[in-house]
Amino acid sequence: MRLRVRFAKVGKIRFTSHRDVNRIWERALRRAGVPVAYSQGFTPRPRIAFGLALPTGYESDAEYLDIDLDDTEGASVTLAALPQTLTGATPTGMTVLAVARIDRAEPSLQQSVTSCTWGIDVGGIDAATVSAAATRALAADEIVVTRERKGRMVTDDIRPQLVSLDVSEPTADGVRLTAELGTQPRAVRPAELLAAFDPSPCELRVRRLHQWIRVESERREPLEAPLSATGRAVPAALAMNAKDHRDDRPTGRRCESLPPGQLASRKIRQIQPQFIGS
């Protein structure tokens, strides 16, 4: 039997790496008494598989992992109680939103997720300026970025992976963007998109809202979560809150409070964007 788990990762735990989250889940499953299947060989490992890695420092309403259960004990697992049990076994800020059985023949999350929707709070820029920059990005024929990959610099056009971009609403510290970015053949990060803006805004906080897969011609989430009264897939207490912004980014950048209209001209390290044919 295989289970798919959807969980949120918000608050201070956003500064834990993807590898640390893997270790957290291995311990949480043991603590919750979930009969996880193990691989064979000299060093057996729990058979769990994560979806796309979440960049360190980003929050999420839509993280996923698949868990293979032991064939002899898996049938005794009560799905209805698992979200609460697993949430109690994980650190503060990680909340299990849904658990469901899936067919083992389904493709992996890494293969099936085609795009992600992001909520991006930016500062050092006013709404009108960021709206104009977003419009130019959508109108561009190419958005070329040069970035480091496996120790060497490569050039990519990320425009085909910019599915949609909207200036959603003003916040206490700046402006909130909603962007859907493709993940195939390589995922585009929100920081790479912002670095391609002209002028480039200062990234305050980023939250992954959805991951999308395609089943035949239909786009859907790998596992839907019940919505709270606020319409979000997480409890209201975990909702994105402008008062909880932090200026301590794992990249070492800081977002100073700039007067309205004063633009932040920071660029992401090792990303050199330019527009062609806009």
Disulfide bonds with the S-S distance in Angstrom:
Cys202-Cys255 2.15
